[in-house]
């Protein structure tokens, strides 16, 4: 025991100095990465609860890294004792060899507990649905790519914005185009990046998709007329047989207001089933930041309400406008609006 203690005391300073260096490097790397993500992707909008969980995972992971560093140091000492690093075994130091072996065994045994706890934590988190790792990883990858695309398409996007603002482009939606152009600028200033952009193509067709966190926003022009604004997020179903990523902004604003208790015009629900209503996104776009933030943090119940209400709206319109073709009366429109409100609130 005295020989073992003497051997270990000779290695303690180097051993713990290496551990301290490993831990310092890991902490610095984590701080830099989190800081970079917060600045580059506006991390507060990437799903706050998930980021808090990720922080807990990093803390638990740091414990594992500490023990891995200790194990690596012990392996280094073992190889050094065997002469692997010097080119020949040092048979005159059997006690040093035994010390390295015992250190390695002790570190491995100490590592098992935190490693098992860390794996259990990850599995439990996924099973409970506390965090959607796949969605976050995809969002981060998408944001990194989108940031590069934003720089490459800056000139084209300015041309798209100018085209939205052009009063000769369309007739009924020219005022709406001004509002949408302003919204594009605000979203880019707020940290949105370009996910996809092209145009103008034949017949004056443009497409712009912006992304931040897990939310995607689509703008477009076809034959000189605005496509409006459409929103998508994880789990939100796109409208069938369309090119849109998700429901229109007006619809998403309505569901958001119902589920968060925000007061809205009494006619908001009725207008969603009234195909003659043409003021579009302009009446609600001042709330786009609140709607996007809610959508980025939407619970499974919120997502289910969006999909359920959108399906109910499509079914109501098909039944009351096209089977047979006719124009619903005011009373029918009000009843349809009430049905949508009940669906969104459920």
C-alpha positions in Angstrom: 0.0 0.0 0.0 2.9 2.4 0.8 4.4 1.7 -2.6 1.1 2.3 -4.3 0.5 5.5 -2.4 4.0 6.7 -3.3 3.5 5.9 -7.0 0.1 7.6 -7.1 1.4 10.7 -5.3 4.0 11.1 -8.0 1.3 11.2 -10.7 -1.3 13.2 -9.0 -0.2 16.7 -10.1 0.0 15.7 -13.7 -3.2 13.7 -13.5 -5.4 16.5 -12.0 -3.7 19.2 -14.0 -4.8 17.4 -17.2 -8.3 16.9 -15.8 -8.5 20.6 -15.1 -7.4 21.5 -18.6 -10.0 19.1 -20.1 -12.8 20.6 -18.0 -11.7 24.2 -18.8 -11.7 23.4 -22.5 -15.1 21.8 -22.4 -16.6 24.7 -20.4 -15.2 27.3 -22.8 -16.4 25.4 -25.8 -19.9 25.1 -24.4 -20.1 28.7 -23.5 -18.9 29.8 -26.9 -21.3 27.5 -28.7 -24.3 28.6 -26.7 -23.4 32.2 -27.1 -22.9 31.8 -30.8 -26.2 30.1 -31.2 -28.0 32.7 -29.1 -26.6 35.5 -31.3 -26.9 33.8 -34.6 -30.2 32.0 -34.3 -31.9 34.1 -31.6 -32.0 31.1 -29.4 -34.8 32.5 -27.3 -37.1 31.7 -30.3 -35.9 28.2 -31.0 -38.1 26.7 -28.3 -37.3 28.0 -24.9 -38.4 24.9 -22.9 -36.2 22.7 -25.2 -33.3 25.0 -24.7 -33.6 24.7 -20.9 -33.7 21.0 -21.3 -30.7 21.1 -23.6 -28.9 23.1 -20.9 -29.6 20.4 -18.4 -28.3 17.8 -20.8 -25.1 19.8 -21.3 -24.6 19.9 -17.6 -25.1 16.1 -17.3 -22.9 15.6 -20.4 -20.2 17.7 -18.8 -20.0 15.3 -15.9 -19.5 12.4 -18.4 -16.8 14.4 -20.2 -15.0 15.0 -16.9 -14.8 11.3 -16.2 -13.8 10.5 -19.8 -11.0 13.0 -19.4 -9.9 11.2 -16.3 -10.1 7.9 -18.1 -8.0 9.2 -20.9 -5.4 10.5 -18.6 -5.2 7.1 -16.9 -4.8 5.4 -20.2 -2.1 7.8 -21.1 -0.3 6.9 -17.8 -0.8 3.2 -18.5 0.7 3.5 -21.9 3.6 5.6 -20.6 4.3 3.0 -17.9 4.3 0.2 -20.5 6.7 2.1 -22.6 4.4 2.5 -25.6 5.1 6.3 -25.7 8.8 6.0 -25.0 9.5 3.1 -27.4 10.3 0.5 -24.7 8.9 -0.8 -21.4 10.2 0.6 -18.2 10.5 -2.7 -16.3 12.2 -0.9 -13.4 8.9 0.8 -12.4 6.4 -2.0 -11.7 4.8 0.1 -9.0 4.1 2.9 -11.5 2.4 0.4 -13.8 0.3 -1.0 -11.0 -0.7 2.6 -10.0 -1.8 3.4 -13.6 -3.8 0.2 -13.8 -5.6 0.8 -10.5 -6.2 4.5 -11.5 -7.8 3.3 -14.8 -10.0 0.8 -13.0 -11.1 3.3 -10.5 -12.0 5.9 -13.1 -13.9 3.4 -15.2 -15.9 2.3 -12.2 -16.6 5.9 -11.3 -17.7 6.6 -14.9 -20.3 3.9 -15.0 -22.7 5.7 -12.6 -22.9 9.1 -14.4 -22.8 7.5 -17.8 -25.8 5.3 -17.0 -27.7 8.2 -15.4 -26.9 10.4 -18.5 -28.3 7.7 -20.9 -31.4 7.2 -18.7 -32.0 11.0 -18.7 -31.8 11.2 -22.5 -34.1 8.2 -23.0 -36.6 9.4 -20.4 -36.7 12.9 -21.9 -37.4 11.5 -25.4 -40.0 9.1 -24.1 -41.8 11.8 -22.1 -41.8 14.1 -25.2 -40.2 16.9 -23.2 -38.0 17.8 -26.1 -38.0 17.0 -29.8 -34.3 16.5 -30.5 -34.8 15.7 -34.2 -36.8 18.9 -34.8 -34.2 21.0 -33.0 -31.3 19.5 -34.8 -33.1 20.0 -38.2 -33.9 23.5 -37.2 -30.3 24.3 -36.4 -29.0 22.8 -39.6 -31.7 24.6 -41.6 -30.8 27.9 -39.9 -27.1 27.5 -40.7 -27.8 26.8 -44.3 -30.4 29.6 -44.5 -28.0 32.2 -43.1 -25.6 31.5 -46.0 -28.5 31.7 -48.5 -29.7 35.0 -47.0 -26.4 36.6 -47.9 -26.4 35.2 -51.4 -30.0 36.3 -52.2 -29.9 39.7 -50.7 -30.2 41.6 -54.0 -33.0 39.4 -55.3 -35.0 39.7 -52.1 -34.8 43.5 -52.4 -36.2 43.2 -55.9 -39.0 41.0 -54.6 -39.9 43.5 -51.9 -39.9 46.4 -54.4 -42.2 44.3 -56.6 -44.6 43.8 -53.7 -44.7 47.5 -53.3 -45.2 48.3 -56.9 -48.7 49.8 -57.3 -48.9 48.7 -60.9 -48.4 45.0 -60.1 -52.0 44.2 -59.1 -55.3 45.8 -58.3 -57.2 44.6 -55.2 -54.1 43.5 -53.3 -51.8 46.5 -54.0 -52.3 47.8 -50.4 -51.8 44.4 -49.0 -48.5 44.1 -50.9 -47.2 47.2 -49.1 -48.0 45.5 -45.8 -46.4 42.2 -46.8 -43.2 44.1 -48.0 -42.9 45.8 -44.7 -43.4 42.4 -42.9 -40.6 40.8 -45.0 -38.3 43.6 -43.9 -39.3 43.3 -40.3 -38.8 39.5 -40.2 -35.3 39.8 -41.8 -34.4 42.5 -39.2 -35.7 40.2 -36.5 -33.4 37.3 -37.4 -35.3 35.4 -40.0 -33.1 33.8 -42.7 -33.9 32.8 -46.2 -34.9 29.1 -46.6 -35.8 29.3 -50.3 -36.0 32.1 -52.9 -36.5 32.3 -56.6 -38.1 34.6 -59.2 -39.2 36.1 -61.3 -40.1 33.2 -63.4 -42.6 33.0 -66.3 -45.9 34.8 -65.7 -44.3 36.9 -62.9 -44.0 34.1 -60.4 -41.9 34.6 -57.2 -41.4 32.5 -54.0 -39.8 33.5 -50.7 -39.6 31.2 -47.7 -38.1 32.6 -44.4 -37.3 30.6 -41.4 -36.4 31.1 -37.7 -36.3 28.3 -35.2 -38.9 25.7 -36.2 -41.2 28.3 -37.9 -41.3 28.8 -41.7 -43.1 31.7 -43.4 -43.9 31.7 -47.1 -44.5 34.8 -49.3 -45.2 34.6 -53.1 -46.4 36.3 -56.2 -48.2 34.7 -59.1 -49.3 36.6 -62.3 -48.7 39.8 -60.4 -50.9 39.0 -57.5 -49.7 38.3 -54.0 -50.1 34.7 -52.6 -50.6 36.1 -49.1 -48.6 34.8 -46.1 -48.5 31.2 -45.0 -47.0 29.8 -41.8 -45.7 26.3 -40.9 -44.1 24.7 -37.9 -43.5 21.2 -36.6 -46.6 19.0 -36.9 -48.7 21.6 -38.8 -50.2 20.0 -41.9 -49.9 21.9 -45.2 -53.1 22.6 -47.1 -53.8 19.7 -49.4 -53.2 20.1 -53.2 -51.4 23.4 -52.8 -47.8 24.8 -52.9 -48.2 26.4 -49.5 -46.1 25.3 -46.5 -49.0 25.8 -44.1 -52.3 27.6 -43.4 -52.7 31.3 -44.2 -51.7 33.9 -41.7 -55.2 35.1 -41.1 -56.3 31.6 -40.1 -53.3 31.1 -37.9 -54.0 34.5 -36.3 -57.5 33.4 -35.5 -56.5 30.1 -33.9 -53.8 32.0 -31.9 -56.3 34.5 -30.6 -58.8 31.9 -29.6 -56.3 29.7 -27.8 -54.5 32.6 -26.0 -57.7 34.5 -25.1 -56.7 37.6 -27.2 -59.7 39.7 -28.1 -60.4 39.9 -31.8 -63.3 41.3 -34.0 -66.6 39.5 -33.7 -66.5 38.9 -37.4 -63.1 37.2 -37.4 -64.5 33.7 -37.4 -67.2 34.5 -40.0 -64.6 36.0 -42.3 -62.7 32.7 -42.4 -65.6 31.0 -44.1 -66.6 34.0 -46.2 -64.8 33.6 -49.6 -65.9 37.1 -50.6 -63.9 38.6 -47.8 -60.7 40.0 -49.4 -58.8 42.3 -47.0 -56.5 39.4 -46.3 -53.5 39.4 -43.9 -53.3 43.1 -43.5 -55.8 43.4 -40.7 -53.9 41.2 -38.3 -50.2 41.4 -39.4 -49.4 43.8 -36.6 -49.5 40.8 -34.3 -47.1 38.6 -36.4 -44.4 38.5 -33.8 -46.8 37.2 -31.1 -48.3 34.6 -33.6 -44.9 33.4 -34.7 -43.6 33.1 -31.1 -46.8 31.1 -30.1 -46.4 28.9 -33.1 -42.7 28.2 -32.4 -43.7 27.1 -28.8 -47.0 25.4 -29.8 -47.9 22.5 -27.6 -49.2 19.2 -29.1 -52.7 20.4 -28.2 -52.2 23.7 -30.1 -50.9 21.9 -33.2 -53.9 19.5 -33.0 -56.2 22.5 -32.8 -54.6 24.1 -35.9 -54.9 21.0 -38.0 -58.4 20.1 -36.7 -59.8 23.6 -37.3 -58.2 23.9 -40.8 -59.8 20.6 -41.8 -63.1 21.8 -40.4 -62.9 25.0 -42.4 -62.1 23.2 -45.7 -65.0 20.8 -45.1 -67.4 23.6 -44.4 -66.4 25.6 -47.5 -66.7 22.5 -49.7 -70.1 21.7 -48.3 -71.6 25.2 -48.5 -70.0 26.6 -51.6 -69.4 23.7 -54.0 -72.0 21.0 -53.2 -73.9 22.4 -55.1 -72.3 25.7 -56.2 -73.9 28.5 -54.3 -73.3 31.4 -52.0 -74.1 30.8 -48.3 -76.4 33.2 -46.5 -75.3 35.5 -43.7 -76.8 33.2 -41.0 -75.0 30.2 -42.4 -71.7 32.1 -42.4 -72.2 33.1 -38.8 -72.9 29.5 -37.9 -69.8 28.3 -39.7 -67.7 30.8 -37.8 -69.1 29.6 -34.5 -68.2 26.0 -35.5 -64.6 27.0 -36.3 -64.3 28.9 -33.0 -65.5 25.8 -31.1 -63.0 23.7 -33.0 -60.1 26.0 -32.2 -61.0 26.2 -28.5 -61.4 22.5 -27.9 
